[in-house]
Amino acid sequence: MSKLRRKPKKQQNVDLEAKYQRFALTENPFPTSPVNKDSTDRRINGKIYEADIRSKEYEKIETAFLRVPQTDPSHLRLGYIMDTSYIGRGNGKSAFLVNLIDRINQEYCLDISDDLNKCFAVYVTPESGGRTKTFDSFVDLIFEAIYSSGIIALSLASMRLDAIAEAYPDVKIDENDERKLITFLNSEEWLRERGIDSRKLMDVIWKNEFLQKIPDVFPLLSSRHGLLDIFISAESFQTAYQNLKKGREKLDFVFSYLVQMFMASGFNGAYIFVDDFERIPDFQSGRQRRDFPAELRSVLLDGPYENARYGFFNMFLVLHAGVPALISEAWSSSGLDQRYPLSPKIASPHLIPFEKLSREHVSLLIKKYLDEYRGDSFSGDDLTPFTLSAINIIAEANEYNAAKILRACSALIEKSLADGKDNIDEDFVRAEIKKREGVVTREEPSLDDSSATDLMQKATNGR
């Protein structure tokens, strides 16, 4: 028979809702993959998030960083979000970052800081496999995160809007739809249709005090003395950056010229959140490991950059528990540990401990995912199909690791449906643990097949 007409013996279920109706769910709510902020699946893009679980961590960041005036010369510029346990990845730090960044960018920190700070936030993840070993490659990621966030386009639009108010006071601009307005203000054709000369706007923009020391090689100034009338777009910044040489040229671009432009557009700070930081030192040579904190100190604190002068960029490094031991020697030799110690003897505001989940947190986490996939008519127990005692066993078996707990819940949902069960109770969970691990000990072995990473051993071996 032709393969055009052959069909598989089994096909996907057309009505996915029917499969999970027994548990009053529309789908299996639980993720089986790590957080990926670019995914369209809300189970893994961090959008399903229970803020109460990490309220302590958020409040510390808000108090020590977000609410402190950026104009205060002594405001903190470097922070560490640090695991307190050695159970490995999956404690919810990435989801925390995604939602923290969204919270900051809602009103660019103006609402959080009582209008003292206007700051944006970006998310940076070092590439795996050692591709982000050098500080140059790290800066490339920072620029790409800034560009991809759309903040350059927004800054250009903001400066043009202010310039229109000065140069064309009779032109009325509808500011209700901010997203559309940003697109319009970055369109030369749209401006021309309204009788607005983009060159005249640039003449106004160039007068801004923050732009006076930027060289003409920077895109915003590149057409200032040229014969051609070149309309500046966000894309021109990406092109210009890619044509720069490694080292000082790129560092000046990001940590001086972009900083001056952002301040000219009304921002007075920004937050760079670096997830999975250990991917950098894990693959560095001894020299690279020493050079990295020295260059980080230079751009943040005391180097010849506008960022070091103003403290515009505030950076957070997300550290698994073994990472401080891995980098402490290099941090100390660079002097960075004197300003922002990795292991202070007393509690310090720049260090945000990321605690293990409690039993109450685990119940809140599971309830949050279940709620997102409930049918409209659901009115039963919040934790259905799980019993509270079953959730406690799942939590203990998976060392209170959020990622492992969620994967275990996903597997238990599927297994219980296949077995025709009406709920997931303690006996069922214990039986599944026994099948997977062979024995149930008092410590409850993990439902997750992958072993936890011994980060302390890893850090010790890497020194």
N, C-alpha and C positions, 0 to 999 in steps of 0.2 A: 504493500500500500504506500502511496505517495506520502512523504513526510508533511506535505501541505495539509493533509486530512487527518493525520494521526494526532491523538490527544493524550495527555497524561492521564493516568488512572485516577489521580486526585487533583482537584483544583482548589484554589483559595475560596474560603467561605465568603459569599457575596454579602451576607448580613453579619458583619463582625459583632454588632451589638447583641445579636441573639446568643452568641457564644458566651458572653459575659453577663447576660441578664440574671443568671442564677445568683450572682453576687451583687446585683444592682449596679453594674458597671457597664459603660459603653465600650471600653477597651481595657487591656491590661495597663494599669496606670504607671507601672514601675519601669525605670530605665535599665538597660543592660549594658550601656556604654558610658564612658566618662563624659563629663560636661564638655560640650562644644558650643560656644556662644553663637556660632554662625549657622547652626542647624535650624531647620524649620520645625523640628519636633520639639515641642515644649517640654517633653520629658527629659531631654538632655541639653537644652540650650540655657538652662538656669532660670527659666521664667516661672517654673513651679518652685516657690520658695517660701519657707515659713520664717518670717523675720524674727519671731520671738525666740527662736533657737539661738540666734547670734546677736541678741540685743545688747549683751554686755560688751562684745567686741565692737559693735557699731558705736555705742555710746562713748567708748574710749577714743575712737578715731574722731568722732564729732567734737568731743571736748578738747582734745590735744591738738587737732589739726584744722578741722573744717571751720570751727567757730573763732579761732584765733586770727586776728587781722593779718592779712598778708603784708601790710605795711609795717608790721612790727619786725624790726631787724633780727630779733632773736627767735622768730617763729621756727618751728621744727621743719627741717627740709628732707629728712630721711627717716623712714620708719620701717619696722620689721613686723610682719604678721607671721607668728612662729608657732608651729605645732608644739604641744607639750607632751606628746607621747610618741613612741617609736614604732607605731603599728604600720607606718607607711602611708601611701597615698589614699585619697578617698574620704577625707574628713569634712568635705564640704567647703573648702577654701575657694575653689573656683566659682561655685555658685554664689558664695558670699561676695566675691569681687564683682561679678556680673551685675548683681543687684545693687551693690554699693555705687558702682559707676553710673548705673541708671538713675539712682537717687540723686547723685551730684548733678548730673546733666539735665535733670528735669527743669531746674531753674538756674542752672550753673552756680549752685551754692548760695545764691542770693537769699533764698528763703531760709536756708540752714543758718547762715551767718548774720541774719538781720541786716542784709544789704551791705555788710562790710566787705565781703569778698565776692568777686565774680570769677569763678574758676570752672574749667572743664576737666574732664577725666578721660583717660584712655587706658586700654588694656594691652599689655605686651606679654607675649609668650616666647621665650627663647626656642629656637628650633632644636629638634631632637637630633641625636647622632653626632653632636659636637660641631654643628655648623655655626654656632654662636659662641665661639671661644674668645674672640678678640673684642675689645671695646668698640672698635670701628663697626663690626657687624652688629653689635648691640645697639649702637646709635642708628644704624640703618633700620632696625626694627622699630625703634622709637619714632623715627620720621614716618615710616610707613603707617604706623598706628595713628599718628596725628593726621596724616593725609586721608587715610581711609575713614576716619571719624567724621569728616566733612567740616571740621572746625576752621580750616583755611578758607573754604568757600563762605562760611558764615562770617568770618572776620572781614573778608572783602566786602560782603554785602552790608555789614554794619558800618564800615567806613564810608561806603558810597551813600548809604541812607543819611548819615550825618552831613556829608558833603552836599547832598541835594537840599537839605534843610537850610544850609548856608548860602549856596549858590543859586538855588531856585526856590525861594521861600513861598512862591505862589503855587508851586506844584504840590498837589495833595497825593499822598501815597497811602493806599489801604494796607494797614499792618495787621489785619485780623488773621490771615493765614500765613504764618511765619515760613512754613516750608516753601510755599509758592513764591513768597516775596524774596527769599534767598535766591531762588532760581531766576526770578525776573531781574533782580539787581545785578546778577552776574551774566546778564545777556545784553550785549551791546545793541542788538536790534531792538529789544524792549525799551531800552533807554532812549534810543534815537526816535522811536515812535512817539515818545512823550516830549520830544523837543529837548532832551537832555544830552549835552555834549560830554561824553565820557572823559575826554581830555581835560575839560574844565573841572570835572570832579577830581581828577588826579592832581590838578594844580592845588586844589584845596587840601586834599589828603596829604600831599608832600610837605605841607607846612606843619604837620603834627610834630610836636617836640620830641616824641620818641623815635622819629624816623630820621632825625638829622645826622646821625652817625653811621647810618647804613650805607654801604658802598653801592655803586650803580650796578654791580654784578648781580645783586639780589633782584628777583623778578619784579617786585613792587616798584623798584627804582630804575629798572633797566631801560625803559623808554623815555626817561626824563630828559635826556640830552640828545635823543635820537631824532633822526629826520622822519622816521616812520611812526605813525600813530598806532601802536600795538596795544590791543585790549588785553589787560592782565586777567588771566583766569587761574583757577586753582590748579589746573593741569600743568600750567607753566612752572609751578613750584616743583612738581614731581620731576619734570624734565630737567630743570636746573639742578636739582639735587643729584640726580643720576649722573650728571656730567661733571660733578666735582671729584677731586682727588680725595683719597682716604686721608685721615688725619685732620689737621687743623682746618682745612677748608670746610669739611662737613661739620666739624664741631662748632665752628663759627656760625654756620648756617642755622643749625638747630638751637644752639645755646646762646646765641647773641641776636642774630637777625630775626629769626622767627619770634623770639621773646619780645623784641622791640615792636614788631608788627602786631602781635597779640595785645600788647599794652596799648598801642595806638588805637586798636579797635574796641577797647573798653575792658578787657580782661586784666586782672591783676595777679593771676596765678593759675596753676594747673596741677593735676595729680596724675602721675604715671604709676600704674600698678603692674608690677612685674611678677607674673605667676610662674610657678615651676622654675624658680631661680637656679636650683641645683643643676639644671642642664648646662649651665655655663661652667662652673668650676669643676664639674665631673670630668670634663674633657680637656681642661687647660693644662699646659705645661707649667713648670714651676715659675718661669718668668712671666707667662701670661697671667697666672694667678696673682703675682705680685703687682703687675702693671695695672690690672683692672681696677682695684680699689683706689689706686693713686689717681687714675684718670677720672674715676667717679667723684672723688673728693674735689678735683680741680673744677669740674663743670658745675658741681652743686655748691661748693663752699668758698674756695679761695683762688680759683684760677682766673685768667684774663678774659672772662666771658661776662656778658650782661646778666646771664642767669645767676652767676655767683654773686654779682653785685646786688641784684634785687631779690633773689630767692624765689624766682617765678615758678620754676618746676619743683614740686614736692614729690619725692619718689618713695614708693613702698615696695619692699622686696618680700615675697612670700617664701618662707623658709621652712622646710621639713625639719624635724627635730635634730637630725644628725648634721645639718649643714653648717651651723656655727663652728663646730669642731673642725670641719673641713676647710673653712676659710679664715679662721681666727688669726693664724699667724700672718697671713697677707694683710688682713684688716689692721692688725697691730702695727706692722712695719710701715704701712702707708700713713699712719696717724689717724685714720678714719675711726678707729675704735676708741680713740680719746674723746671724739665728739659724739659718736653714736655707738656705744659699746654693744656688742652682740649678747653678752651675758652679764648685765649689770648686777652688782651685789644687792642693790635695792631696786624696788619697782620703779621703772622709768616710763614716762609717757610715750616715748618713741617706740617702745616694744609692746606689741599687742599679742598677748598669749591667746592661742587658739585651742580652747579646751576640748577634751573628749565629750561626746554626747552623754547626757544623763538618760535614765529610763523615761522620764517625762518628755525629754526632747525627742526620743525615738518615737513615742506615741504621737506627738505633734507632727513629726515628719511624715509618718505613714498616713495619718489622717489627712494631711495636706494633699498628698498625691491621690488618695482615694476620692477626696472631694472634687478634684478637678475632672474626674471621669464618672461622676454619679449621673444617673438619669434624673430628669426633672421631677419625677414623682417620688423620689427616694425620701423616706422618713424614718428609716431604721436606726440601728446603732452606728455611731460615727466610724467605728473601726471594722465593721462588717466587710469581709468575711473572717477577719482575724479576731481571736479572743485576746484579751489583755495578757493573759499568762503566756500565750503563744508568742506575742510580740516580745515579751521579756526574754524568752528563750532565744528567739532570733537575735536579739540585741547582744546577749551574752555570747552566743555562738560566734558572732561576727565581730567581737571585740569593740562593740559600739562604734564601728566604722561605718559612716553613712553610705558610702558606695556599695560596700559588701551587703549591708542590710537591705538596700533597695534591690540589688540583684537577687538576693535570696527571696525577697517578697515576690518578685516577678516569677521566679522559678516555682515557688510554692503555689501561686495562683494557677499556673498552667498545669501543674501536677494534680492539684486538687480537682480541677475541672475534668481532667482526663480520667480521674478515679471516681468521678461522680459524687464527690463530697459536697455537703451543703455549707461547711465552714472549715476554717483552718484553726484547729485547736492545738493545745500543748502536746497531746499524744501524737497527732499527725506530724508535727514539726520534729519531735524527738525521733519518730520512726524514720523520717527522711534523713535526719542527721546520721542516724545509725547506718542507713544504707550507704551513705556517701563516705563516712569516715570509719565505719567498722565498729566503733564503740563510742558510747556516750560517757564522757568523764564529768566530774563535778564542774570543771571549767567550761564545759560545753564547746566541743570542737566546731570549727567554722563550717558554715554551709558553702562558703565560697571555696572553689577548688584551688585558687591561687594562694600561695603562701605569702605572708606579710614580709615586707622588706625590713631587714635588720639594719636600720639607718645608723645606729651607733657603731656597729661593726664596720659598716661601709666608711663612715667618717674616720674611724681610727686607722683603718688600712690605708686611707688616702692621704694621711699626713706625712 
